[in-house]
Amino acid sequence: MRVNDKNEDKDGDSDKDGDNNTATDPPMTPQDASPDCRRSSSDTSRSTYSLTRRVSSLESRRPSSPLIDIKPIEFWAMGSKKEAVQPAVLRKPYVPADDYFHKFEPRLYSVDSSSDDVDSLTDEEILSRYQLGMLHFSTQYDLLHNHLTVRVIEARDLPPPLACDSSRQDMAHSNPYVKMSLLPDQKNSRQTGVKRKTQNPVFEERYTFDIPFLEAQRRTLLFSVVDFDKFSRHCVIGKVAMSLCDVDLVRGGHWWKALVPSSQNEVELGELLLSLNYLPSAGRLNVDIIRAKQLLQTDMSQGSDPFVKIQLVTGLKLVKTKKTSCMRGTIDPFFNESFSFRVTQDDLQDASLVFTVYGHNMKSSNDFVGRIVIGQYSTGPPESSHWRHLLTSHRTPVEQWHSLRSRAECDRVSPASLEVT
């Protein structure tokens, strides 16, 4: 019985070994199942088991494998911080919603002639909506002389002055004139004469712009119809803008265009070209009044008779007053006059120059056009910049254009303006 049990155990082991070999070896035939073969399979199984245990023992005794360090590396490379190592130029910064909406500029979405809302309307719809009247004009380009001719013909059905303007003496009639320019250049503009007390003025005036043909095609022709008022700021009634790339300039043409509201309710006062030069050895401050352009018109019939008053203020004390000669019948005068003031280097830091443009009036007091202050109490960044260049450039003339400001604005920002009349 015991011998049989052992034989059965061996047969069981052999069956087990046979089962393990069925995964890789073909099934044995009855002829192959000899005792020698069974012993060979058992020995192979035991040697394989021994080798496996030996390898496991070596693995348990060997030092920590460097492969263990791969896990944090792989985890880091596949983690959420992978983007942090990418080049900064490839990443698009996140803009919070609040900051995004703060970037909107309301003036770009105001009711203006350049807005999509107005551009989508016909002239009849614009006239019905705003009721500002219409403007008749023509354009033609001269290829032989390289200039653009603009003819301002007439305006029709202009609205009467605003009732809220209490300073006007005549609330029933306007005194219109037209200013025109080729955008984006608003400085080189033209201006018609003033037509007295009419809502249907006839101008019939021609103006030329010296400009190359290809450049003219990139410009926008802007007309501003303005109401002249001697006793207050001139008011813009409306405007017309026409892109010249959309028309045949060489052939030319006539247009009736409806006026639309302008974001600029008041016309500019004009510009003044000045040159300053300080001579420290002589203690002299030299001032050159070179020219002015597009001054506010103060005389309805003759344009303007402008002159410039220059006043030196040291600290808050008026020291000296000088003025240019009067230029008759023009809003673009050339003065080319020089003046010299005695100013020591100690007083130069506290000095201010007040420049005031007037229109000469023989019947009453002179008409105020505009003012700027350059010096210690400058009226704005351009004036301050001009003065800083003067202080750092002794013996060198410093020339700059300045936009004129209203009296109220100058008095509000510059104490020196309050010290002069």
CORFEN-V463298 format. One record per residue. RES is the residue in three letters. D_FIRST is the distance of its C-alpha to the first C-alpha in Angstrom with 1 decimal. Layout:
{{RES:D_FIRST} {RES:D_FIRST}}
//
This chain:
{{MET:0.0} {ARG:3.8} {VAL:5.4} {ASN:5.1} {ASP:6.2} {LYS:8.7} {ASN:9.8} {GLU:10.3} {ASP:12.3} {LYS:14.2} {ASP:15.0} {GLY:16.1} {ASP:18.3} {SER:19.6} {ASP:20.5} {LYS:22.3} {ASP:24.1} {GLY:25.0} {ASP:26.4} {ASN:28.5} {ASN:29.9} {THR:31.0} {ALA:34.0} {THR:35.5} {ASP:33.9} {PRO:34.0} {PRO:30.9} {MET:28.9} {THR:29.1} {PRO:26.2} {GLN:27.8} {ASP:27.8} {ALA:24.2} {SER:23.3} {PRO:21.0} {ASP:24.2} {CYS:25.4} {ARG:22.3} {ARG:22.6} {SER:26.4} {SER:26.0} {SER:23.7} {ASP:26.2} {THR:29.1} {SER:27.6} {ARG:27.1} {SER:30.6} {THR:32.1} {TYR:30.6} {SER:31.9} {LEU:35.3} {THR:35.6} {ARG:34.9} {ARG:37.5} {VAL:40.1} {SER:39.6} {SER:40.1} {LEU:43.3} {GLU:44.6} {SER:44.3} {ARG:46.1} {ARG:48.9} {PRO:52.3} {SER:53.4} {SER:53.8} {PRO:57.4} {LEU:55.9} {ILE:55.8} {ASP:59.7} {ILE:59.6} {LYS:58.7} {PRO:62.0} {ILE:63.9} {GLU:62.3} {PHE:62.8} {TRP:66.5} {ALA:67.1} {MET:65.8} {GLY:67.2} {SER:70.5} {LYS:72.5} {LYS:72.3} {GLU:75.9} {ALA:77.4} {VAL:76.9} {GLN:78.6} {PRO:82.3} {ALA:84.7} {VAL:86.9} {LEU:84.3} {ARG:83.8} {LYS:86.2} {PRO:87.2} {TYR:86.7} {VAL:90.0} {PRO:90.0} {ALA:91.5} {ASP:94.4} {ASP:95.4} {TYR:95.2} {PHE:97.7} {HIS:100.0} {LYS:100.6} {PHE:102.4} {GLU:106.2} {PRO:108.1} {ARG:111.2} {LEU:109.3} {TYR:108.7} {SER:112.2} {VAL:114.6} {ASP:116.3} {SER:117.4} {SER:114.4} {SER:111.9} {ASP:110.0} {ASP:111.5} {VAL:115.1} {ASP:114.2} {SER:112.8} {LEU:116.1} {THR:119.1} {ASP:122.6} {GLU:123.6} {GLU:120.6} {ILE:121.2} {LEU:124.9} {SER:124.0} {ARG:121.5} {TYR:123.4} {GLN:127.0} {LEU:128.1} {GLY:130.2} {MET:129.9} {LEU:130.9} {HIS:132.5} {PHE:132.1} {SER:131.7} {THR:130.2} {GLN:130.7} {TYR:129.7} {ASP:132.3} {LEU:130.5} {LEU:133.8} {HIS:134.2} {ASN:130.6} {HIS:131.2} {LEU:130.2} {THR:133.0} {VAL:132.4} {ARG:135.0} {VAL:135.0} {ILE:137.0} {GLU:136.9} {ALA:134.9} {ARG:135.1} {ASP:134.4} {LEU:133.6} {PRO:132.8} {PRO:135.4} {PRO:134.8} {LEU:132.2} {ALA:133.7} {CYS:131.7} {ASP:133.8} {SER:136.5} {SER:138.2} {ARG:139.4} {GLN:142.9} {ASP:142.6} {MET:139.5} {ALA:140.5} {HIS:140.6} {SER:138.5} {ASN:139.7} {PRO:137.0} {TYR:136.3} {VAL:133.4} {LYS:131.4} {MET:129.2} {SER:126.7} {LEU:124.1} {LEU:120.7} {PRO:119.0} {ASP:122.3} {GLN:124.1} {LYS:126.5} {ASN:128.5} {SER:129.9} {ARG:133.1} {GLN:135.1} {THR:137.7} {GLY:140.8} {VAL:140.9} {LYS:142.3} {ARG:144.1} {LYS:143.4} {THR:141.6} {GLN:138.3} {ASN:138.9} {PRO:139.9} {VAL:140.9} {PHE:140.2} {GLU:140.6} {GLU:139.6} {ARG:137.9} {TYR:135.7} {THR:134.0} {PHE:130.8} {ASP:130.6} {ILE:127.0} {PRO:125.2} {PHE:124.2} {LEU:120.4} {GLU:120.6} {ALA:122.6} {GLN:119.9} {ARG:117.4} {ARG:119.7} {THR:120.2} {LEU:123.8} {LEU:124.3} {PHE:127.3} {SER:128.0} {VAL:130.8} {VAL:132.3} {ASP:134.8} {PHE:137.5} {ASP:138.5} {LYS:141.0} {PHE:140.2} {SER:136.4} {ARG:133.4} {HIS:133.4} {CYS:130.9} {VAL:128.7} {ILE:129.2} {GLY:126.4} {LYS:125.1} {VAL:124.1} {ALA:121.6} {MET:121.3} {SER:118.9} {LEU:121.0} {CYS:118.0} {ASP:118.3} {VAL:121.9} {ASP:123.9} {LEU:126.0} {VAL:128.1} {ARG:129.1} {GLY:129.6} {GLY:129.8} {HIS:131.0} {TRP:128.8} {TRP:129.1} {LYS:126.3} {ALA:125.7} {LEU:125.6} {VAL:122.4} {PRO:122.1} {SER:121.9} {SER:119.6} {GLN:122.6} {ASN:125.1} {GLU:127.6} {VAL:128.8} {GLU:128.5} {LEU:131.5} {GLY:131.5} {GLU:130.7} {LEU:132.6} {LEU:132.3} {LEU:133.1} {SER:133.1} {LEU:133.0} {ASN:133.8} {TYR:134.3} {LEU:136.4} {PRO:135.5} {SER:138.3} {ALA:141.0} {GLY:139.3} {ARG:139.7} {LEU:137.4} {ASN:138.4} {VAL:137.6} {ASP:138.0} {ILE:138.1} {ILE:137.3} {ARG:136.9} {ALA:135.4} {LYS:134.0} {GLN:133.5} {LEU:135.3} {LEU:135.6} {GLN:138.8} {THR:141.4} {ASP:144.4} {MET:144.1} {SER:146.8} {GLN:146.7} {GLY:143.1} {SER:143.3} {ASP:145.4} {PRO:142.8} {PHE:143.2} {VAL:140.9} {LYS:141.6} {ILE:140.0} {GLN:139.9} {LEU:138.6} {VAL:137.1} {THR:136.2} {GLY:134.0} {LEU:135.4} {LYS:139.0} {LEU:140.8} {VAL:142.4} {LYS:143.8} {THR:144.2} {LYS:144.9} {LYS:144.8} {THR:144.9} {SER:147.6} {CYS:147.2} {MET:146.0} {ARG:147.7} {GLY:146.0} {THR:142.4} {ILE:138.9} {ASP:137.8} {PRO:140.3} {PHE:140.5} {PHE:141.9} {ASN:141.4} {GLU:143.0} {SER:142.2} {PHE:142.7} {SER:142.3} {PHE:141.6} {ARG:142.0} {VAL:138.7} {THR:137.7} {GLN:134.1} {ASP:133.7} {ASP:134.8} {LEU:132.8} {GLN:129.6} {ASP:131.3} {ALA:133.2} {SER:132.7} {LEU:134.5} {VAL:135.2} {PHE:135.9} {THR:137.4} {VAL:138.4} {TYR:141.3} {GLY:143.2} {HIS:147.0} {ASN:148.9} {MET:152.7} {LYS:153.1} {SER:150.7} {SER:148.2} {ASN:145.9} {ASP:142.7} {PHE:139.5} {VAL:137.0} {GLY:134.2} {ARG:133.4} {ILE:130.9} {VAL:130.7} {ILE:129.5} {GLY:129.1} {GLN:127.8} {TYR:127.8} {SER:126.6} {THR:126.0} {GLY:122.7} {PRO:120.1} {PRO:122.2} {GLU:125.3} {SER:123.2} {SER:121.7} {HIS:125.2} {TRP:126.4} {ARG:123.5} {HIS:124.2} {LEU:127.8} {LEU:126.9} {THR:124.7} {SER:127.0} {HIS:130.4} {ARG:133.1} {THR:131.1} {PRO:132.0} {VAL:129.1} {GLU:129.5} {GLN:127.6} {TRP:127.9} {HIS:127.8} {SER:127.4} {LEU:130.1} {ARG:129.1} {SER:130.9} {ARG:133.0} {ALA:130.8} {GLU:127.7} {CYS:129.4} {ASP:130.8} {ARG:127.3} {VAL:125.6} {SER:128.4} {PRO:130.8} {ALA:133.1} {SER:133.7} {LEU:135.1} {GLU:137.7} {VAL:139.4} {THR:141.5}}
//
